[in-house]
Every structure is written in structure tokens, then in C-alpha cells.
């Protein structure tokens, strides 16, 4: 890895910790909430059918949503609900 790639990677990692990035992520998720819920539903269904590797991507998606400040709920049917905590 070159020095530029390393420096750019450090810059992006630092940017992900800023409040602007978190606010932009929260706004993006809030505006596209049905899409995010559908994607989580689909990933959970794939995992439930026996593809255990899908749980890794599912957990990444849930963590992305939670890191933006939302809560993620899943019912027994595998349907997801994204909620802004009060």
C-alpha cells in the first residue's frame, strides 16, 4: 500500500467519526427507511433458508443503522422495523 492510499484511508476513517457524517447517515437512512427495512428482511430470509454466510452481511447492515442512532427491531416472522429512539 502506498503512502497516499494509507493517508487517504486514515482520512476516511477520521471522517466517519465526525458528526456531519453521522448526521448525513441518519438523514439517508430516515429518507430511505422502507428500502433499508426491505433489505434487512431479504438478508434475514436468505440466512433463515440456510445460507449461514449471509449473517455477516446482515450484521454489517444492522450495525450501520445502529451506528447512525436508530434502533432495529425484528419480529418472529423476520420483518424489520427501524425506529428513531426518543
Residue pairs with C-beta under 8 A, 6 or more apart in sequence:
15 21
22 67
22 68
22 69
25 64
25 67
25 68
26 68
26 69
26 70
29 36
29 65
29 68
29 70
29 82
30 84
33 82
36 61
36 65
36 82
37 79
37 80
37 81
37 82
39 61
40 58
40 61
40 62
40 72
40 74
40 80
41 78
41 79
41 80
43 54
43 57
43 58
43 61
44 58
44 74
44 78
44 80
45 78
46 54
47 54
47 55
47 58
48 78
62 72
65 72
65 82
66 72
69 84
69 85
70 82
70 83
70 84
70 85
71 82
71 83
71 84
71 85
72 80
72 81
72 82
72 83
73 80
73 81
73 82
73 83
74 80
74 81
75 81
